[in-house]
Amino acid sequence: MRCSRSLGDAIRVGATYAGTVIGAGFASGQEIVQFFASFGQTGLAGIAVATVLFAWLGGRLLEIGYRLRATAYHQAIYHVCGHRAALVLDALTALFLFVMLAVMFAGIATVGRDSLGLPYSLVLAAAGAVVAVTVLGGIRGVAVANLAIAPLLVACIAAVGLYSLAYHAFQPGLLAAPPSPASQSAPHWLLATLIYVSYNLMVAATVLVPLGGAVPHYASRAGGGVLGGLILGGLAVFLTLVILIHHPDSLAYEVPILQIASQQHPLARLAYAAILLAAMYTTALASLYGCAGKTAAATGLHPAVTAVMVAVAAVICGQFGFANLIKYLFPVFGYATLWFTVRLAWLSFRDSRWR
């Protein structure tokens, strides 16, 4: 009975982890283009490194959350980085989460307007309300939402990818795409990988750290970290293959996978638009949960009050639109959070040596 419960908890943790990271940038394929596919076949090596780091360090974040009995992500930042560095990183993370939230709201409104013909402002307000209500349910509400949506994201990405692979009669020669420096987020594939892992770990920490405190069994925490990392790595490989098969046209699209899906069948475009909405929703959940928790800790207000305040402010900022987030903001934040990733890896390595 205990074994089956631990396995179920591990699956729920892994799905929550993957659902948090598989946001709009990942599901659209834009992150994959800039951090992996633009390096050609070498990008696959980057994905292998990212998979190992996600599996290992995601599990460590869960473990830190359990040991600290953490209720918010900033507790892990101070534990890992020390007081001085954590003060700066904590402030940057809160700002990044708010900007991410505003952009996800704007993205949802844009997809709703362009694909469904709905008024932009109406969809924007509805997105803010739905995300806020979910977050008011606490970490369990966020986990349940991710558990429901993550399998749909995986299935839809796999369907688009399998169709492309079958249609093009996959052969290794299809992957012989040259690097595209203009689309690269960093001058070297390994640096791009570390930047990608860094900012995604920080976003994931907003959910993983408090979630770790609520998962009592070590096997569930470790297994959930590994499962989440494997899901992320497997999907990243899949998307990279599809993008490289459609090279170089795929590099020119703002939403590459949606564009590829639209070439397959009109219904595929609608289905993938729905999946993008779901991906933006899960990213918005993690962003609002983390940002509202930090605001509550800083102001002393009730978390429910800060969640509503932050959501309303993000809806207002969302009126400015959805533009260039991944290309400019994500790498900057990745550089800023690289120290956190290095410290987390070092502490994890040090602790494992003395066990």
N, C-alpha and C positions, 0 to 999 in steps of 0.2 A: 504493500500500500504506500509506504513511504517512498519507495523507488519511483512508482508511477507518479506520485505527487511532485517529486523533484524534477522528473522529466517534463511534466506539464508546466511547472514553473520556469524551467529552462527555455521551453518553447515560447512561452509568453514574454520572457525577458528578451530573447533573441528577436522576436517579432517587433517588440517595442523599440529596441535598439535600431534595427534595420529601418523601421518605419520612420524614425526620427531623422536618420541621415538621408534616406531616399526622399529628398524634398524635390522642389520644382527644378532646381539646377541639375540634379542627378537624372530624374525621370525625363527631362527634356532632351538630355544628351549633351547640353552645353558644357557642363562640368567635365564630362568625359572627353569632349573635344579639346578643351583647353589644358587639361592636366595629364591626359594620356594619349588619345588618338593623334594629336598633333605631333607627337614624337615618333609616329609610325609604329613599326613592330616593337620598338624599344619600350613603348608605352605599356605593353603587356608585362614587362619586367617590373614596371612601376606598380601595376595593379597587384602583382604577387607580393611586393613589399608592403603595400597598403593593406592587403588582406591579413598578413601576419600581424601588423601593428594594430589594426582594428580588433582582431580576435584577442590579442594579448592585453592591450591597454584598456579596451572596453571592459574586460573582466576585472582589471585592476581598479577601474573607477567604481564598479559595483562593489568590490571588496572594501575600498576606502569608505564608501557610503555606509556599508554595514558596520565597519569598525567604529566610525564616528557617530553612528546612529543619526546620520545627517538628514536634515529636512530641506536643504537648499544646496545648490551647486557651489556657492561661494565658499562653503566650509571646506570642500576638497581643494579649491584653489589655494587657500591659505595654508592648508596642510602640506601641499606639494611644493609651493613656491616660496613660502616664508612671507612675513608681513609686508615688507616694503614692495617687493615685486608684485605681490598679490593685490595690493591696493590699486596699482596702475592697471593690472590685468583685469581685475574685477570691474573697474569703471569702463574699460574698453569693451568688455564682454557685455555689460548691460546696454551700452550704446549700440553695439552690433546687433544684439537681440531685438532691440526696438526697431532699428532700421530694417532688419530682416522681416519683422512682423509687418511693418508698413508695406514693404515691397511684396510680401506674400498676399496681403489684402488687395493690393493693386493688381497683382497677377491674376488672382481669382476673378476680380471685376473685369479685367481685360479679356480673359477666356470666356467669361459669361456673356460679354457684349459681342465679341467677334464670332463665337461659335454657336451661341444660343439666341442672339439678338435681344438680350435683356439690357435694360438701362444700367449704365456703369455705376452710378451712385447708389441705386437700389441694391445691386449685387454687393457692392462694397460694404454697405451698412449691414446687409444680411450676413456677410462673412464675419464681420466683427462680432455680431450678436451670437452666432453659432459657436465660434471659437471661444468667446468669453464664457458662455454657458457650459461648454465642455470642461474648461479649465476650472470653473467653480466646483466641479466634481472632484478636484484634487488629482493627485498623481494616478489614482486608480482610473479616473475618467480618461486621462491621457493615454494610459496603457491599454485600456479597452478599445479606444478609438484606433490606436496603432495596430492592435491585434486583429481588428476587423479589416483594416484597409491594406496592411502590408501584403497579405496573400493576393489581393486583387492587383496591386502594383506589380508583383512578381509575375503573375499570370499574363498580364497585358504586355509587359516588356518582353517576356518569353515568346508570346504569340507573334508579335511584330518581328522579332529577331529570327524565329524559325521560318517564318514566311520568306524573309529576305534570303536566308541561307539556302532554302529549298529552291527559290526562284532563280537564284544565280548559280545553282549547282556548285556549291562551295568547293573551292580548291585552294591549297596553300598560296598559290600565286596571286590570289585576289588580295592578299594582305600586304603585298609588296608596295606599299604606299610610301612615298618619300616624306620626311619630316616637313612640317609647315611652321617655320619660326614665327610667322606673323600671328598665328593662333595660339602660341605657347604662352603659358602663364609664368614661366620661369626659364632661365637660360639652360638648365640641365634637367633631365627627366627625374633624377633622384630628388633634387631640390623641389621640383613641382609636386612630387609624391608626398614629401614631408609637409609641405604647405597644405596640401589637400587634407591629409590626415589630421593636421593640427587644428584647423578651424572646424572640421567636422567633429572631432573629439570634444571640442569646447561646447559646441551646440548640443551634442549627445549628452554631455555631462549634466546639462540642465535637467535631464530626465533620469539618466543612469544613476547619479549620485543619490538622490532621494529614493529611487526605486531600490537600490541596493540595501538601504536601511530597512526595507519592507520585505525582503526575501531572506528567510531564515537559514536556508541550507546552502553550504558552500558549493556543492555540486551544481545547484541551480544557477548560482551566480557565475561560476566559471564556465559552465556549459552554455549559458545564455550569451556570454561574451563571445565564445568561440562560434556559436551558431550565427549570431549577428554578423560577425566578421566574414564568415563563409558566404552568407547570403549577399552581403555587399560586394565581396570580391567576385563571386560568380556572376552577378548581374552586371558588374563593371566590365568583365571580360566579354559578356554577351553583347553589350552596347558598343564596345570598342570594335568588335568584329563587324557588326552591322555598319558602323560609321566608316570603317576602313574599306568595306566592300563598296560603299557608295562614294568613296573618295574620288575626286576632290570636291564634288558638289556639296556633300554633307557639311563641309567646313564653312560654307557660306551661309547656312541657314541659322536663324536666331534660335529656332526650336527644331533641331535636326531630326529627332525621332518622330515628332508629330508630322513633319514634312514627309518623311519616309512612309509613315503610316497612311497619309493621305494619298500617296501614289498607289497604294495597294487596293483600297476600296473606300468609297465615301463613308461607309459605316465605321471603318477602321479609324478614320479621322475623328468621328464623334466619340467613339469609345475611348480613344487615347486622350481626347480633350477632357473627358470625364475623369480619367486617371490622373491627368495633370492637376485638375482641381483637387482631387484627393491628396495628391502629393503636397500641394501648397497648403492644404488644410493641416496635414500632420506636421509640416515645418512650422506653421503658424502656432500650433499648439505648444510645441517645445519652446518657441520664442516667447510667447506670452507667459507661459508657466515660469520660465526662468527670469524674465524681466520683471514680472509682477512680484515674484518672491524677493528679488533684490530690492525693489522699491519699497516693499513692506518692511524689510529689515532696516532700510535707511531712514524711513519716515516714522515708523511705529504705527502706521495705519493697519487696519485689518486686511489680510491678503485678498479677500473678496472685493473690498473697496478698491485696492490698487489694481486688481485684475481688470475691473471695469474702466477705471481711469486710463490705464495704459492702452486698453483696446480702443477706447474712444479717440485718444490722441493719435493712435496709429491709423485709424480710419480717416481722420482729418488729413494726416500726412500722405495717406494713400491716394489722395486726389492728384498728387503730382505725377503719378504714373509709374510704369514698370520699365526701367531702362538701365542697361549696362551694369547691373548689380554684380554679376559673376565676374565680368572682365576686370572691373576696377576694385570693388570693395572686398571680394573674397580673398584674392591674393594678399592684399594689405593686411587683413585680419589674420591670414595664415602666417605671415611673417611675425606679426605681433604676438601670436600665441605659440610660436615655435619653442620658446623657452619652457612653457608648460609641458609640452610633449617630451622634450629632452629630460626635464626633471622627473616626470612621471615614469619614463622608461628607466632612468638611472635608479630611482627608488625601488622600482619593481625588481630590477636586476639585483640590487643590493640585498633586498629582503629574501629573494629566492636563494641566494648564496648561503645565507646563515640559517636556513630552516633545518 
